[in-house]
Amino acid sequence: MRGLIPSHDLLFVTLDTLRYDVAARQFAEGRTPTLAALLPGGWERRHTPASFTYAAHHAFFAGFLPTPVAPGRHPRPFAARFAGSETTGPDTWVFDAADLPGALAGAGYHTVCLGGVGFFNPGAPLGRVLPGLFAEAHWEPAFGVTAPDCVDAQADRLAQIIARLPVERPLFTFLNVAALHQPNRHYLPGAADDTVDSHAAALEYADRALKRVFTLAGGRGRPCRVIICSDHGTLYGEDGHVGHRVAHEAVWTVPYGEFTL
């Protein structure tokens, strides 16, 4: 990452609530062709730093992305400078700021947040904290968990932003995909409840819609580095749990990938 800033645009996509086991299964069955074309080796299995959206994204924006599951000290792509850090390496972009969006803004990037789930909804003070890290932030009900075409609406807004941004200005786009989060039963015809299967169907929708996002991000005339992952998984009755914010394997284990457009 150190060698990519500021020559590359950056796109950080969080597939909110996506479980690793579901992502891996859909990948293996050929149900996510957009992502399969960009991640030929499949999803990397990682552990998230937190079990729910707000905490996980605070960690992400400080440079603590999901950690590879194999033992060892894994150098991070980004890292806020602090004494005693043991996970920075020669390829780590180390910044002297409290958060990644602010650091990238200082490096000349235009920083954009396209929110999805409720923690990015500015209707309440808590929903302004994470978007407040960005120079430009957008949220509307069409981006949220009850909107079946949420990623399409976010892509429409991204197209508007890119159209007015000079190509010489590097762009950092953060996109939080709400489709996987409950409620997701509307992605599975006839489903009365949210299930692992409707969660999987939501991923298939996101895969289709992200194709346009990647086309936009990679079409500015400059290379774009993409990081895509989940912030945490969720539960549909396993061991008696529904939802997340609990220490369960299906919550802590998330899919992760990187590629360049």
C-alpha positions in Angstrom: 0.0 0.0 0.0 2.9 2.4 0.7 3.8 2.4 -3.0 0.2 3.0 -4.1 -0.6 6.2 -2.4 -1.2 8.7 -3.9 -0.9 7.3 -7.5 -3.9 4.9 -7.0 -7.5 5.6 -6.2 -8.8 3.6 -3.3 -12.2 1.8 -2.9 -13.0 0.2 0.4 -16.2 -1.9 0.3 -17.7 -3.5 3.5 -20.3 -6.1 2.8 -22.1 -5.5 6.1 -22.8 -8.7 8.0 -21.6 -11.1 5.4 -20.7 -14.5 6.8 -17.5 -16.2 5.5 -19.1 -19.6 5.2 -21.9 -18.2 3.0 -19.4 -16.1 0.9 -17.2 -19.1 0.3 -20.1 -21.4 -0.6 -21.6 -19.0 -3.1 -18.1 -18.5 -4.6 -17.6 -22.2 -4.9 -21.0 -22.7 -6.5 -20.4 -20.0 -9.1 -23.1 -17.7 -7.8 -20.9 -14.6 -7.5 -19.3 -14.3 -10.9 -18.4 -10.6 -10.6 -16.3 -11.3 -7.5 -15.0 -14.6 -8.9 -13.5 -12.7 -11.9 -11.7 -10.3 -9.5 -10.7 -12.8 -6.8 -9.6 -15.8 -8.8 -8.1 -17.4 -5.6 -11.4 -17.0 -3.7 -12.0 -15.3 -0.4 -9.4 -15.1 2.3 -10.6 -16.3 5.7 -9.9 -13.6 8.3 -11.0 -12.5 11.8 -12.8 -9.2 12.3 -11.6 -6.9 15.1 -15.2 -6.5 16.4 -18.6 -8.2 16.4 -20.8 -5.4 15.1 -20.7 -2.5 12.6 -19.9 0.5 14.7 -16.9 -1.0 16.5 -15.5 -2.8 13.5 -15.5 0.3 11.3 -13.8 2.4 14.0 -11.0 -0.2 14.0 -11.0 -0.3 10.1 -10.6 3.5 9.9 -7.7 3.3 12.3 -6.0 0.8 10.0 -7.0 -2.4 11.8 -8.6 -4.4 9.0 -9.6 -8.1 9.5 -6.6 -10.2 10.5 -5.5 -13.4 8.6 -6.4 -16.4 10.6 -3.0 -18.0 10.4 -0.7 -17.3 13.4 1.9 -14.6 13.1 2.4 -10.9 13.0 0.6 -9.8 9.9 1.7 -6.4 8.5 -1.2 -4.1 7.8 -1.9 -2.1 4.6 -2.6 1.1 6.6 -1.5 2.0 10.1 -1.8 5.0 12.3 1.6 5.8 13.8 1.8 4.9 17.5 4.7 3.7 19.7 5.1 -0.1 20.0 3.1 -1.1 16.9 4.2 -4.6 15.8 2.1 -5.0 12.7 3.7 -2.4 10.4 6.1 -3.3 7.7 8.0 -1.9 4.7 4.8 -1.9 2.6 2.5 -0.4 5.2 1.3 3.2 4.6 1.9 4.7 8.0 0.0 7.9 8.8 0.2 10.6 11.4 -3.5 11.1 11.9 -6.3 9.7 14.1 -8.1 8.1 11.2 -7.6 6.8 7.7 -10.0 9.1 5.9 -8.4 12.2 7.5 -4.9 10.9 6.7 -5.8 10.3 3.0 -7.4 13.8 2.8 -4.0 15.1 4.0 -2.4 13.2 1.2 -4.6 14.9 -1.4 -7.5 12.5 -1.7 -11.1 13.5 -1.9 -12.8 11.2 0.6 -16.3 9.9 0.2 -18.6 7.8 2.4 -21.6 6.1 0.8 -23.3 4.7 3.9 -25.6 1.7 4.2 -26.8 0.4 7.5 -28.1 2.5 10.4 -24.8 3.5 11.8 -24.3 5.7 8.7 -27.8 7.3 8.9 -27.3 10.9 10.0 -30.8 11.2 11.4 -29.4 10.4 14.8 -26.1 11.9 16.3 -24.6 8.4 16.5 -25.1 8.0 12.8 -22.9 11.0 12.1 -19.8 9.8 13.8 -18.4 7.5 11.1 -19.5 9.6 8.1 -18.1 12.7 9.9 -14.6 11.3 9.2 -15.1 12.0 5.4 -15.0 15.2 3.4 -18.3 14.1 1.7 -20.8 11.7 3.1 -24.1 10.4 1.7 -27.0 8.3 3.2 -30.6 8.0 2.2 -33.3 5.4 2.7 -32.6 4.0 -0.8 -29.1 3.0 0.5 -30.4 1.2 3.6 -31.3 -2.2 4.8 -35.0 -2.2 3.6 -34.1 -1.1 0.1 -33.8 -4.1 -2.3 -31.8 -2.0 -4.8 -29.6 -0.4 -2.3 -26.3 -0.9 -4.1 -27.7 0.3 -7.4 -28.7 3.6 -5.6 -25.2 3.9 -4.2 -23.7 3.4 -7.6 -25.9 6.1 -9.0 -24.5 8.5 -6.4 -21.0 7.4 -7.0 -21.4 8.1 -10.8 -22.4 11.7 -9.9 -19.4 12.2 -7.7 -17.0 10.8 -10.2 -18.4 13.0 -13.0 -17.5 16.2 -11.2 -14.1 15.1 -9.8 -11.0 16.0 -11.8 -9.1 12.9 -12.8 -5.9 14.3 -11.3 -7.5 14.3 -7.8 -7.2 10.9 -6.2 -10.4 9.5 -4.8 -11.0 7.4 -1.7 -14.5 5.9 -1.7 -15.9 3.9 1.2 -19.1 2.0 0.4 -21.0 0.1 3.1 -23.3 -2.5 1.5 -26.5 -3.0 3.5 -28.1 -5.8 1.5 -26.8 -8.7 3.5 -28.0 -7.3 6.8 -31.4 -8.3 8.2 -34.0 -7.9 6.8 -32.9 -9.7 3.7 -35.8 -12.1 3.0 -36.9 -9.9 0.2 -34.1 -11.3 -1.9 -35.6 -14.8 -1.8 -39.0 -15.0 -3.4 -41.6 -16.5 -1.1 -39.4 -16.3 2.0 -41.3 -15.3 5.2 -38.2 -15.0 7.4 -34.6 -14.1 7.2 -32.4 -17.2 6.8 -29.0 -18.2 5.7 -30.5 -18.8 2.3 -31.9 -15.3 2.0 -28.5 -14.0 3.2 -26.9 -15.9 0.3 -29.5 -14.5 -2.1 -28.7 -11.0 -0.9 -25.0 -11.7 -1.7 -26.0 -12.7 -5.2 -27.8 -9.4 -5.7 -24.8 -7.4 -4.3 -22.4 -9.3 -6.7 -24.5 -8.2 -9.7 -24.8 -4.6 -8.5 -21.2 -4.2 -7.6 -20.2 -4.8 -11.2 -21.2 -1.3 -12.0 -19.5 0.1 -8.9 -16.2 -1.5 -10.0 -16.7 -0.3 -13.5 -17.1 3.3 -12.2 -14.2 3.0 -9.8 -11.9 1.6 -12.4 -12.9 4.0 -15.2 -11.4 7.3 -14.0 -8.2 6.9 -16.0 -6.1 6.0 -13.0 -5.6 2.6 -11.3 -7.8 1.8 -8.3 -6.9 -0.5 -5.4 -9.9 -2.3 -3.9 -10.3 -3.7 -0.5 -13.5 -5.7 0.0 -14.5 -7.5 3.2 -17.2 -8.1 5.8 -17.2 -6.2 9.1 -18.7 -9.2 10.9 -21.0 -12.2 10.4 -24.4 -12.9 11.8 -26.4 -15.8 13.2 -29.8 -17.3 12.1 -30.4 -19.5 15.1 -27.1 -21.3 15.5 -26.5 -22.3 19.1 -29.7 -20.4 19.9 -28.4 -17.0 18.7 -30.0 -14.6 16.2 -28.0 -11.6 15.0 -24.5 -10.6 16.1 -22.6 -8.8 18.8 -21.7 -12.2 20.3 -18.4 -14.1 20.3 -19.4 -16.9 17.9 -17.3 -18.4 15.0 -19.9 -17.3 12.4 -19.7 -13.7 13.7 -15.9 -13.4 14.0 -14.9 -15.1 10.8 -15.2 -12.9 7.7 -14.3 -12.9 4.0 -11.6 -10.6 2.8 -10.1 -9.7 -0.7 -7.9 -7.2 -2.4 -7.4 -6.5 -6.1 -6.5 -3.6 -8.5 -8.9 -2.3 -11.2 
